[in-house]
Each structure stands twice: as structure tokens, then as C-alpha cells.
Amino acid sequence: MNNEADIDVEKSYSKQEVVSKLRRLADALEQNKAFQISVAGERIYVPSEVTITFEYDRTEDEQELEIEFKWKRS
């Protein structure tokens, strides 16, 4: 059962929008700064202390690469 505070948001973006988001993200990570990102209208605050994981899945007809950011809620 999901808690009312649980949120799961996913949205596809154009290549140019992704480039912009990734560039801002990379700049923030490089400077050890927190950043904010909007996904499907949901504003997300990501602290500077974050664990980043790359996940790769492959099936017979599809491949998927995910970049996952995790941090503790304060």
C-alpha cells in the first residue's frame, strides 16, 4: 500500500530539454551545489550530497539506461 506522501513521476522530454537539464545538473554536481529540477510539473529539490547510480537493462528487443539519484529525506 502506498503512503499518501509517495510520489512516482515520469515524463519524456525532447533531446534539447534533456541536454539543458543534464547540463544544469552536471554544473551543480561539479560545484557540489544542490539543484532544483522540474519533472512533469513536480518541482524536486536535490541536495548536493546524493548517490548516483547508472542502471542498464537489455532484453531481446530493447535496451534501457537509467540514471538514478538517491538521498535521504530531511
MOVENZI-V657325 format. One record per backbone hydrogen bond with DSSP energy under -1.0 kcal/mol. CO is the residue of the C=O (numbers start at 1). NH is the residue of the N-H. E is the energy in kcal/mol with one decimal. If there is no record, write none. Layout:
# MOVENZI-V657325
co:CO nh:NH e:E
co:CO nh:NH e:E
This chain:
# MOVENZI-V657325
co:3 nh:6 e:-1.9
co:14 nh:18 e:-2.3
co:15 nh:19 e:-2.5
co:16 nh:20 e:-2.1
co:17 nh:21 e:-2.4
co:18 nh:22 e:-3.0
co:19 nh:23 e:-2.3
co:20 nh:24 e:-2.2
co:21 nh:25 e:-2.4
co:22 nh:26 e:-2.9
co:23 nh:27 e:-2.4
co:24 nh:28 e:-2.3
co:25 nh:29 e:-2.6
co:26 nh:30 e:-2.7
co:27 nh:31 e:-1.7
co:28 nh:33 e:-2.9
co:29 nh:32 e:-1.3
co:35 nh:46 e:-3.2
co:37 nh:44 e:-3.2
co:39 nh:42 e:-2.1
co:42 nh:39 e:-2.4
co:44 nh:37 e:-2.4
co:46 nh:35 e:-2.4
co:48 nh:50 e:-1.1
co:51 nh:70 e:-2.6
co:53 nh:68 e:-3.3
co:55 nh:66 e:-2.9
co:57 nh:64 e:-2.8
co:62 nh:59 e:-3.2
co:64 nh:57 e:-2.7
co:66 nh:55 e:-2.8
co:68 nh:53 e:-2.7
co:70 nh:51 e:-2.9
